[in-house]
Amino acid sequence: MAKKVFVKSKAPALVRFYNLFLLFCGRVNLIKYEVDFLQYLKIFSKEKKQTGNQTSENALKQFLDNVKSKSLNPATQIFIRGELDRVFSNRVKVANIQNENPSLMDQSFPDPIFIVGLPRTGTTALQKMFSLLESCRVLKLWELHYPTAHLEGEHAIKRARNQTRKHAFLQNFSKPEQKYIHPVGVDEPDECFRLLFNSFTSIAISSALGLDDYENFVMESDMLNAYKEYKVQLQILSINNPKKQLILKAPEHLWNLDVLFKVFPSARIVMTHRDPLQSITSYSSMISMFRRTAYKKTSFKDLGPYVTDVFEEGLKRSYIVRKNQNDNKNIIDVHCKNLQKTPKKILKNICRILKINIDDKSNEILNKWVNNRKNDTPGRHSYYYSTYGVSRSTVEKKFQFYDHKRYLSN
């Protein structure tokens, strides 16, 4: 049996030393690592006439204010600067493509299939399996980081891949357990929340960095314009590959199903399910890797209550939307346990319903992947409820409205 993996309470020694080194360099004015808040607000003010919307402007301000109020480590502030620089670059490039080639946006774009569900409910494994099918297209990390690179030529693609490779290396270096919990790689499928953050609206970013004020703002915002901008990016990404079925995955779509259906009226949804107690603790453990890297000190016991409340909100919102949907035939429900036990059977059933072909070559690749799975072995990522302050009684009370067992199949 594979060795169990627990998240350690402290970041790797080299990461801690690097932050101390940056602090020293900052004090003697050898390096500037702080996020320049005014700089980014000025950049946005210059481009908002073309690409900005009120939600994005307010979200950026809230994001910067929340970052400013936190005692984030120097390396994390450098990381945030890099993310913001890439976002602003992406926004300008997307706007230029729209302005210079308006006809490109008129090309046929069938609504994607979305994998949604609470984090740690099997969405990543399901997305990976879809990526092995010849008839499907799942976006890789470098494509999500640089959505216009496909249209900019080989040099831009090479640069996008190299920059993303550096990002993946730093992620895995600063969080060694990540390769067993949520692998990150330049050519690995990844979550499309990165496209939402190009509008400065993503709760995946806030949960990783502990930006509660920003997160609350995003969850209470009208996300319609953000999803419209998200769709434009998907159209750009699909220009050179229009025939394959696009499969997208981001748990945070669960919080915005109402807006998603407005922007993608014929979208089909695969929704994953799991015992909330397990998904809450697993996600608390996962984001603890980010928090211990982002801050000199952080309380792991605060994570469980926070995740419990956020997950409750996400599921309640999704079920309100599902209740109001006139026809739920476009939503397929899958339980994490079934996905773990018989992954190929579950995928084939989903593909049958969605009318997605699995050819012989894809079937062979799928068999090989199922047989060779190592990092994502069920039960390898281990954790204790008490470490993260997760209360069984509180979770059971808050999630009385949600019966995950109804989605279990024999």
N, C-alpha and C positions, 0 to 999 in steps of 0.2 A: 504493500500500500504506500502511496506517495506521502512524503513527509508533510506534516501540517505546517501551515504558514500563519503566524500571528504578526500583526503590525507592532513594531517596537515603539516604545514611548518617546524615543529621541531620534532625531534625524542623524544620518551617518556623520561620523566624526569629521570627515573632510568638508562636509557641507557646513557644519558649525564653525569650523576653522575659517572657511571662506567668508562667511558672514562677519566674523571678527576682523578678518583682514580688510574687508570693505569698509567696516566701521572706522578702523584706524585710518585708512586712506581718505575717507570722507572728512575726518576731523583735521587732517593736515592738508586738506584741499588738493589732494592728488587725483581725486576722482569725484564725480558727482553722480550719485546713484538715485537721488530722490526723484519722484515723479513731479514734473513741472506742470502744475495744474493749469496755470494761465496759458501756457503754450498750447495745450490741447484745446482749450476753449477758444483761443484765437483761430486755430486751424479750422475748427468746426464753423465758426462764424463766417469764415471766408467761403466755405463750400456749401453752407446750408441752403443758399438760394437755389442751388441745382439739385442737391441730393438730400437735404435735411428734412426731417419732419419733427413736429413738436415733441412727440414721444421720445425720439432719439436724442433730441437736444436736452430734454429734461433728464433722461436716463443717464446721459453722459455726465451731466452736472452732479446728479446724485451719486454716481459711481465715484467720481473724483472726490467729492466731499467725504464719502465713506472711507475711501482709501486714505485720505488726509487725516481722518480721525483715528486711524488704527496705527498701532506700533508694529508695522510690518518690517520684517528683516530686509537688509539692503539687497540681497539677491532676489527677493520676491519683488521689490520695487523695480529692479532692473527688468525682471520678467514682465511686469505689468507695462512698463514702457515699451518693450518689444511688441507686446500684444496690441497696444494702442497704435503704435506706428504701422503695424501690418493692417489693422482695421482701417485706418485713414487712407492708406495706399489702396486697399481694396475698394473702398467707397469711391475714390476718384476714378479708378479704372472701370468699375461697373458703370458709373455715370457716363464716362466717355464712350463706352461701347453702345449704350442706349442712344446717345446723341448722334454718334457718327453712323450707326447702322440700325436705324429704327425698324427696318424690315426684318431684322433677325429676331426681334421680339414677337413678330407676327406669325412665326413658324409654328406648326402644330406641336403642342406639348401636352401629351396625355398625363392626367393626374397620377402622381406616384402612389406606391404602396408604402404605408408608414408602419413601422414597428414601434409601439408605445407600451408603456407600463411603468410601474414604479422601478427605480433603479434596483439592480441586483435581483431581477426576476427572470433572467434568461434572455434579455434583449440582445446582449452582445453575442452569445452563442448562436442565436437564431440569425442575426445579421451575417455572421461569419459563414453560415451554411448557405445563405442566399448568394453570397459573393462567389461561391464555388460553382454556381450554375451559369452556363454559357448564355442563357437567354436573359439573364438579369445583370443589372449594373448597380454596384454598391460603391459609394464614393470613398476613396482612400483619404488618409489624413492629409497628404500633401495637396490634394484637390480641394479639400475643405479649407485649408489654410490660404490657398491662392486660387480662388474660383475662376479667375480670368486667364490663367496661365495657358490653358489649352488653345486660346485664340491668339496668343502672343508669340508663338513659335518655340522651337526647340531650346533656344537659349533661356527663355523664361521658364520653361518646364524644368530644365536642368537646375536653374537657380532655386525654383520652388522646392524641388526635391532635396537639394542640399541644405536649404534653410530648415526644412521640416525634419531632416535627419538630425540636425543639431538639436532641434527642439526635443525630439524623441529621446536622444541620448541624455540630455539634461534631466528630462522627466524620469527616466529609468535610473540614472545615477543618483538623483536626490531622493528617490523612493524605490529602493531595491526590491521591495515586496510587490511592486506594481505588476511585474511580469507574470506573477501568479494570480493576481486579483483582477486587473484590467489592463491587458497588454497594450502598449503603445508602440507603433512603428510607422515608418514613412509610407509603406505600402499596405498597411493594415486598414481594414474598414474602420471608420470612426463615426462619431456622433455629429449630426448636422446642427447642433446648437451653435457651432462655430460660425455658421452663416447668420444665425440670429444675432450673434454678438457683433456682427458687422453693422447692426443697427443699435448697438450698445445695450441689447436686451437679452440677457440669459441668466437664468437662476442656477445653471451649472457652475458658472463663474463665481457667483456669490457664495454658493455652498462650499466651494473649495477654499475660498479666501476668508470666509466668515464676515461677509459684508451684509449684515442683516438689514440695515436701513435701505440699502440699494435693492436688496431682494424684495422687501415689502413693497417698494415703489413699483418694481417690475410686475409683481403679481397683481397689483391693483390697477395697472395701466391698461389702456386700450391697445391691444397688440396688433390691430388690423394692419396698420401701415408697416409695422415690422415684418409681418408675414407676407405682405405684398413685395417688400424688398427681398425677402427670403426667396420668394417665387422667381423673381427676376434672376437671381443668382443661379437657381436651378435651371432656368431656361438657357442661360449662358453655358453652364456646364454640360447641357444636353445637345448643344448645337452640332458638335462633331460626332455624336453618338445617339441619334434620335430613336433608333429602332428598339433598343434593349429596354426592358422594363426597369425603371428606376425604383430602387428600394432604399428607403431612408429610415434612420433610427435616431431617436432622441427621447429619452424618458420624459423630458420636460414638455413635450407636446401634450402630455396627459393633462397638464394644467390649462391648456389652451385649445382643447378640442373644438370648442364652439367657433373660434376664429379660424382654425385649420379648415373646418368644413365650409366656411364662408369663402375662403380663398381657393380651396380645392374641393368643389362640390361633389365630385365623383370619386374622391379619395377612398381607398380601401385600407382598413386598419387591421393589423394583427396586434391584439392586446395580450400581454403576458401577465400571469398572476402567481402569487406566492403568499405564504403565511406572512402577514405584515410584521410579526415579531422578528422573523428571520431577515426579511429584507431591510428593516429598519436598523437592526444591529450590524448587518453586513455593510450597509452603506455608511453607517457611523464609523465603522472600522476603516473603510476605504478613504473617507474624507479626512480621517485623523492623520493620514500620511501627508496630506496637503497642509493641514493646520500646523502640524509640528514643524514643517519646513518653512511656513510663512511667518511664524511667530517664535520668539525666543522661549516663551512659555505659553502653554495652552492647556485647558482642562478637558480631558477626554470625556469626563462624566457629564459635561454640558451638551455633548453631541446627541445623545439619545433622545432627551426631551425635545430638542430642536428638530431633529429629523422626524420624530413622531408627529409633531404638529404640522410640518410641511407636507408629509406624506398623506396625512388625514385630509388636508385641504385639496391636494391633487386628486385623490380618489373621489372625494365628494363632488368636485367640479366635473370630473369625467362622467360620473353616473347621472348627474343632472342633465348633461348633454345627451347621454345615451337614452335617458328617459324621454327626452323631448324629440329625439329623432323619430321621424315617421316610419323609417324602415332601417332596422339594424342589420340587415343582411350583409352589409359591407363591413361588418366588424366580426373578426374571428377571434375567439378566446382560446388561449393556450396556457396550461399550467406548467410552471417551472419543473415540477417533479417529473411530469411526463416527458418534457423536453430533455431532461437529464437521463432518464431511463431508456427511452426509445427515440433519440433525436431524428434519425432518418425517417422513421415512420411518421412522426409529427410533421416534418417538413413536407413529405410527400402528400400528406392529407391536406396541408395548407395549399400546396401548389395545385392540387386537384380542384379545390374550391376556387382558387384564383385563376385557374386555367393557364398555369405556367408550366411549360414543357421542361422535363428533366431528360436530356438525351443520354446516350450510353456513356459518352466521355465524362459528362458531368456526374453521372451516377458512380463511375469508377473513382473520380476525384473525391466525391463525397464519402464513399466507403473508406478510402484511405485516410481521410481526415478524421472520421469517427473512430477508426481503429487506432490511430496514432495520437489521439488527444492526451496531453500530459499536463500542461499548465492549468487547464481549466477543469481538472478532475473534481467532480462534486465532493464537497467536504474538505478540500485541501485548504481553502481559505477558512481559518478558524478564528473564533472570537468568543468572549464571555460577555453576557448581557451587563454584568456589574461593571465591567471596564468602562462602558460608555453610558452608564446611568439609565439603561433601558429598563422600564418597569413593565413586567408582564401584565399586571392588573390594569395599568393605565392604557396599554395598547389594546387589550381586549375590550375595555370600556369604550375607547374612542372609535374602534373599528367594528362595533356591533352591526353597523349597516352593511358590512362587507363580508361575504361568505366566500372565501377563496376556494373552499373545498368543492363548491358546486362545479368548478371547472376541471376537477380531476376526472380522468377517464380510466377505465379498467385496463 
